[in-house]
């Protein structure tokens, strides 16, 4: 498994908690507001990096564009390892 930074761990935790609470992934803007980032693009950058590391996968819309991201089993295992 690729090394995940502390900030990326926080992003994974937020994604998991938000998705469990609202049954859908947070928007890029909601993530940026939560973490205090100036732009929703920062959210997308973190999510794409986590996707390359196998921790999240895009949820594709009918047009093939990512509409959000969800945790993979690898991402869930990583979070479980952090909480243990």
MODELLER restraints for C-alpha pairs under 7 A, 6 or more apart:
rsr = mdl.restraints
at = mdl.atoms
rsr.add(forms.Gaussian(group=physical.xy_distance, feature=features.Distance(at['CA:2:A'], at['CA:53:A']), mean=5.67, stdev=0.5))
rsr.add(forms.Gaussian(group=physical.xy_distance, feature=features.Distance(at['CA:8:A'], at['CA:46:A']), mean=6.68, stdev=0.5))
rsr.add(forms.Gaussian(group=physical.xy_distance, feature=features.Distance(at['CA:13:A'], at['CA:79:A']), mean=6.93, stdev=0.5))
rsr.add(forms.Gaussian(group=physical.xy_distance, feature=features.Distance(at['CA:15:A'], at['CA:25:A']), mean=6.56, stdev=0.5))
rsr.add(forms.Gaussian(group=physical.xy_distance, feature=features.Distance(at['CA:15:A'], at['CA:26:A']), mean=6.89, stdev=0.5))
rsr.add(forms.Gaussian(group=physical.xy_distance, feature=features.Distance(at['CA:18:A'], at['CA:25:A']), mean=6.58, stdev=0.5))
rsr.add(forms.Gaussian(group=physical.xy_distance, feature=features.Distance(at['CA:18:A'], at['CA:26:A']), mean=6.49, stdev=0.5))
rsr.add(forms.Gaussian(group=physical.xy_distance, feature=features.Distance(at['CA:19:A'], at['CA:25:A']), mean=5.00, stdev=0.5))
rsr.add(forms.Gaussian(group=physical.xy_distance, feature=features.Distance(at['CA:25:A'], at['CA:68:A']), mean=5.90, stdev=0.5))
rsr.add(forms.Gaussian(group=physical.xy_distance, feature=features.Distance(at['CA:25:A'], at['CA:69:A']), mean=6.38, stdev=0.5))
rsr.add(forms.Gaussian(group=physical.xy_distance, feature=features.Distance(at['CA:25:A'], at['CA:70:A']), mean=6.72, stdev=0.5))
rsr.add(forms.Gaussian(group=physical.xy_distance, feature=features.Distance(at['CA:27:A'], at['CA:68:A']), mean=6.90, stdev=0.5))
rsr.add(forms.Gaussian(group=physical.xy_distance, feature=features.Distance(at['CA:28:A'], at['CA:40:A']), mean=4.98, stdev=0.5))
rsr.add(forms.Gaussian(group=physical.xy_distance, feature=features.Distance(at['CA:28:A'], at['CA:43:A']), mean=5.44, stdev=0.5))
rsr.add(forms.Gaussian(group=physical.xy_distance, feature=features.Distance(at['CA:28:A'], at['CA:44:A']), mean=6.46, stdev=0.5))
rsr.add(forms.Gaussian(group=physical.xy_distance, feature=features.Distance(at['CA:29:A'], at['CA:40:A']), mean=4.81, stdev=0.5))
rsr.add(forms.Gaussian(group=physical.xy_distance, feature=features.Distance(at['CA:31:A'], at['CA:43:A']), mean=6.11, stdev=0.5))
rsr.add(forms.Gaussian(group=physical.xy_distance, feature=features.Distance(at['CA:32:A'], at['CA:38:A']), mean=6.82, stdev=0.5))
rsr.add(forms.Gaussian(group=physical.xy_distance, feature=features.Distance(at['CA:32:A'], at['CA:39:A']), mean=6.24, stdev=0.5))
rsr.add(forms.Gaussian(group=physical.xy_distance, feature=features.Distance(at['CA:32:A'], at['CA:40:A']), mean=5.22, stdev=0.5))
rsr.add(forms.Gaussian(group=physical.xy_distance, feature=features.Distance(at['CA:32:A'], at['CA:42:A']), mean=6.93, stdev=0.5))
rsr.add(forms.Gaussian(group=physical.xy_distance, feature=features.Distance(at['CA:32:A'], at['CA:43:A']), mean=5.89, stdev=0.5))
rsr.add(forms.Gaussian(group=physical.xy_distance, feature=features.Distance(at['CA:50:A'], at['CA:56:A']), mean=5.86, stdev=0.5))
rsr.add(forms.Gaussian(group=physical.xy_distance, feature=features.Distance(at['CA:51:A'], at['CA:57:A']), mean=5.56, stdev=0.5))
rsr.add(forms.Gaussian(group=physical.xy_distance, feature=features.Distance(at['CA:54:A'], at['CA:74:A']), mean=6.60, stdev=0.5))
rsr.add(forms.Gaussian(group=physical.xy_distance, feature=features.Distance(at['CA:55:A'], at['CA:71:A']), mean=5.93, stdev=0.5))
rsr.add(forms.Gaussian(group=physical.xy_distance, feature=features.Distance(at['CA:55:A'], at['CA:72:A']), mean=5.41, stdev=0.5))
rsr.add(forms.Gaussian(group=physical.xy_distance, feature=features.Distance(at['CA:55:A'], at['CA:74:A']), mean=5.42, stdev=0.5))
rsr.add(forms.Gaussian(group=physical.xy_distance, feature=features.Distance(at['CA:55:A'], at['CA:75:A']), mean=3.95, stdev=0.5))
rsr.add(forms.Gaussian(group=physical.xy_distance, feature=features.Distance(at['CA:56:A'], at['CA:69:A']), mean=6.16, stdev=0.5))
rsr.add(forms.Gaussian(group=physical.xy_distance, feature=features.Distance(at['CA:56:A'], at['CA:70:A']), mean=5.34, stdev=0.5))
rsr.add(forms.Gaussian(group=physical.xy_distance, feature=features.Distance(at['CA:56:A'], at['CA:71:A']), mean=4.25, stdev=0.5))
rsr.add(forms.Gaussian(group=physical.xy_distance, feature=features.Distance(at['CA:56:A'], at['CA:72:A']), mean=5.02, stdev=0.5))
rsr.add(forms.Gaussian(group=physical.xy_distance, feature=features.Distance(at['CA:56:A'], at['CA:75:A']), mean=6.26, stdev=0.5))
rsr.add(forms.Gaussian(group=physical.xy_distance, feature=features.Distance(at['CA:57:A'], at['CA:69:A']), mean=5.46, stdev=0.5))
rsr.add(forms.Gaussian(group=physical.xy_distance, feature=features.Distance(at['CA:57:A'], at['CA:70:A']), mean=5.56, stdev=0.5))
rsr.add(forms.Gaussian(group=physical.xy_distance, feature=features.Distance(at['CA:57:A'], at['CA:71:A']), mean=6.36, stdev=0.5))
rsr.add(forms.Gaussian(group=physical.xy_distance, feature=features.Distance(at['CA:57:A'], at['CA:72:A']), mean=6.29, stdev=0.5))
rsr.add(forms.Gaussian(group=physical.xy_distance, feature=features.Distance(at['CA:58:A'], at['CA:66:A']), mean=5.42, stdev=0.5))
rsr.add(forms.Gaussian(group=physical.xy_distance, feature=features.Distance(at['CA:58:A'], at['CA:68:A']), mean=5.82, stdev=0.5))
rsr.add(forms.Gaussian(group=physical.xy_distance, feature=features.Distance(at['CA:58:A'], at['CA:69:A']), mean=4.31, stdev=0.5))
rsr.add(forms.Gaussian(group=physical.xy_distance, feature=features.Distance(at['CA:58:A'], at['CA:70:A']), mean=6.46, stdev=0.5))
rsr.add(forms.Gaussian(group=physical.xy_distance, feature=features.Distance(at['CA:59:A'], at['CA:66:A']), mean=5.39, stdev=0.5))
rsr.add(forms.Gaussian(group=physical.xy_distance, feature=features.Distance(at['CA:59:A'], at['CA:67:A']), mean=5.55, stdev=0.5))
rsr.add(forms.Gaussian(group=physical.xy_distance, feature=features.Distance(at['CA:59:A'], at['CA:68:A']), mean=5.25, stdev=0.5))
rsr.add(forms.Gaussian(group=physical.xy_distance, feature=features.Distance(at['CA:59:A'], at['CA:69:A']), mean=5.38, stdev=0.5))
rsr.add(forms.Gaussian(group=physical.xy_distance, feature=features.Distance(at['CA:59:A'], at['CA:70:A']), mean=6.90, stdev=0.5))
rsr.add(forms.Gaussian(group=physical.xy_distance, feature=features.Distance(at['CA:60:A'], at['CA:66:A']), mean=4.42, stdev=0.5))
rsr.add(forms.Gaussian(group=physical.xy_distance, feature=features.Distance(at['CA:60:A'], at['CA:67:A']), mean=5.65, stdev=0.5))
rsr.add(forms.Gaussian(group=physical.xy_distance, feature=features.Distance(at['CA:61:A'], at['CA:67:A']), mean=5.82, stdev=0.5))
